[in-house]
Amino acid sequence: MQVDLNADLGEGFGPWKMGDDTALLGIVTTANVACGFHAGDPQTMRRTVAEARARGVAVGAHPGYADLAGFGRRAMPGITASEVEALVAVQIGALAAICALEGYPMTHVKTHGALGNAAADDEALAMAVARAIRAVDPGLGFMVMPGTATERAAERMGLRPIREIYADRTYADSFNLTPRAQPDAMIHDPAKALERVLDMVTQGRVVSTSGKVLRVGIDSICVHGDNAEAVAMARALRHGLEAAGISVRAGG
């Protein structure tokens, strides 16, 4: 059994830093790099890709809504599928250009925050993201939330789905994440996160906050890089998974 361990990185902006990317790049096997719309800028993107290359960590684009002030976590209910398609394509292209500068090809795309949550629930938005990925590079994987519209869109568009679960978040019955505003949305204890992840990976399931068992395929595990506990959690997950005989490497 093997699984990928990923983190959302490069989410600073100019002189402002977000999370400990250097420490996380020594632990995770895949980095999802912010593309300048919800966070990040060209130099931050380039530094993140260069360090990932030096450590042999796979890199992918992490497009989000054009919402720097809200860190891409505010809903945009009026956005159209056409707007999402262009928004995602531009951000994939931006990271592809940075990767070309560094001579290190990108491997996948993972949507960020409110865009990712909306696409997981909305078939039209999920297909818009998938169309954008395929148009830029049909060889890229689409990191999706299993059981949701994004997984179905990847399959319909002939993209390689990378099915991702979250170590530091809880789930609703819909297979989507519980809203961050809810008191039980976040998991801060690394030991609790590891216990949940081992159950999810070995049993092929997610248990929602209501107790519902959701059967899923799992290729990758995410730790949010902006959380204060991110480094400790990522380290505990990597050690715990390997101690359980599960190989941790890019590609899921």
CORZIJO-V377170 format. One record per residue. SS is DSSP state (alpha for helix, beta for strand, coil for the rest). PHI is phi in degrees with one decimal (* if undefined). Layout:
SS	PHI
SS	PHI
//
This chain:
coil	*
beta	-140.2
beta	-153.6
beta	-90.1
beta	-122.1
beta	-121.0
beta	-142.6
beta	-88.1
beta	-128.3
coil	66.5
coil	-98.4
coil	-79.8
beta	-154.3
coil	56.9
coil	-79.1
beta	-88.5
coil	-103.6
coil	-131.0
coil	76.2
coil	-107.5
alpha	-61.5
alpha	-60.7
alpha	-65.3
alpha	-65.7
alpha	-68.3
coil	-87.1
coil	-120.7
coil	-78.4
coil	-109.7
beta	-141.7
beta	-119.1
beta	-100.2
beta	-101.1
beta	-58.1
coil	-112.8
coil	98.9
coil	-100.5
coil	-96.2
coil	-172.7
coil	86.7
coil	-156.0
alpha	-55.0
alpha	-69.8
alpha	-63.1
alpha	-60.6
alpha	-66.3
alpha	-61.4
alpha	-65.0
alpha	-64.6
alpha	-62.7
alpha	-70.5
alpha	-62.2
alpha	-59.5
alpha	-62.5
alpha	-100.7
coil	72.2
coil	-94.1
beta	-65.4
beta	-126.2
beta	-140.9
beta	-78.8
beta	-124.8
coil	-76.2
coil	-140.3
coil	-62.7
coil	-77.8
coil	-152.4
coil	-61.5
coil	-64.7
coil	-99.3
coil	56.0
coil	68.3
coil	-107.7
coil	-100.3
coil	-65.0
coil	-128.1
coil	-63.7
coil	-90.2
coil	-70.7
coil	-96.1
alpha	-61.8
alpha	-63.1
alpha	-64.7
alpha	-63.4
alpha	-58.1
alpha	-67.5
alpha	-59.3
alpha	-71.5
alpha	-60.3
alpha	-61.5
alpha	-72.0
alpha	-61.7
alpha	-61.2
alpha	-63.2
alpha	-70.9
alpha	-59.2
alpha	-65.9
alpha	-63.3
alpha	-63.4
alpha	-64.4
alpha	-59.9
alpha	-91.3
coil	63.3
coil	-138.4
coil	-66.5
coil	-79.6
coil	-115.1
beta	-164.1
beta	-133.9
coil	-135.5
coil	-71.8
coil	-105.4
alpha	49.8
alpha	-63.2
alpha	-64.5
alpha	-63.5
alpha	-65.0
alpha	-65.6
alpha	-65.7
alpha	-65.7
alpha	-99.6
coil	-119.1
alpha	-59.5
alpha	-66.4
alpha	-68.5
alpha	-61.0
alpha	-67.0
alpha	-62.8
alpha	-62.8
alpha	-63.3
alpha	-63.2
alpha	-62.7
alpha	-61.2
alpha	-63.0
alpha	-65.7
alpha	-75.5
alpha	-163.7
coil	-65.6
coil	-83.7
coil	-75.4
beta	-77.7
beta	-114.0
beta	-77.6
beta	-124.8
beta	-89.8
coil	-61.5
coil	83.9
coil	-115.2
alpha	-61.9
alpha	-67.7
alpha	-65.3
alpha	-66.6
alpha	-66.0
alpha	-58.4
alpha	-66.0
alpha	-65.5
coil	-91.8
coil	71.3
coil	-92.7
beta	-76.8
beta	-79.2
beta	-111.7
beta	-83.6
beta	-116.0
beta	-117.0
beta	-110.0
coil	-77.0
coil	-110.3
beta	-132.6
coil	-103.9
beta	-120.4
coil	-91.0
coil	-63.9
coil	-80.1
coil	80.6
coil	-86.7
beta	-74.2
coil	-70.4
coil	-58.0
coil	-59.5
coil	-69.7
coil	-76.7
coil	-65.5
coil	-102.9
coil	-73.4
beta	-108.9
coil	-115.6
coil	-105.1
coil	-86.0
alpha	-57.3
alpha	-65.5
alpha	-66.8
alpha	-61.6
alpha	-62.6
alpha	-58.6
alpha	-66.6
alpha	-64.0
alpha	-60.2
alpha	-64.9
alpha	-62.8
alpha	-70.0
alpha	-76.3
alpha	-101.0
coil	63.0
beta	-153.1
beta	-123.2
beta	-105.6
coil	-73.8
coil	-65.1
coil	-86.2
coil	96.9
coil	-72.6
beta	-90.7
beta	-110.9
beta	-79.1
coil	-144.0
coil	-88.8
coil	-134.0
coil	-115.1
beta	-146.8
beta	-121.2
beta	-107.9
beta	-119.5
coil	-71.1
coil	-68.6
coil	-86.3
coil	-75.9
coil	-61.6
coil	-91.3
alpha	-58.4
alpha	-66.0
alpha	-62.1
alpha	-68.7
alpha	-61.1
alpha	-64.3
alpha	-63.5
alpha	-65.8
alpha	-62.8
alpha	-63.9
alpha	-66.7
alpha	-64.1
alpha	-67.1
alpha	-65.4
coil	-85.6
coil	84.3
coil	-99.3
beta	-73.5
beta	-110.6
coil	-159.9
coil	-61.8
coil	103.4
coil	68.8
//
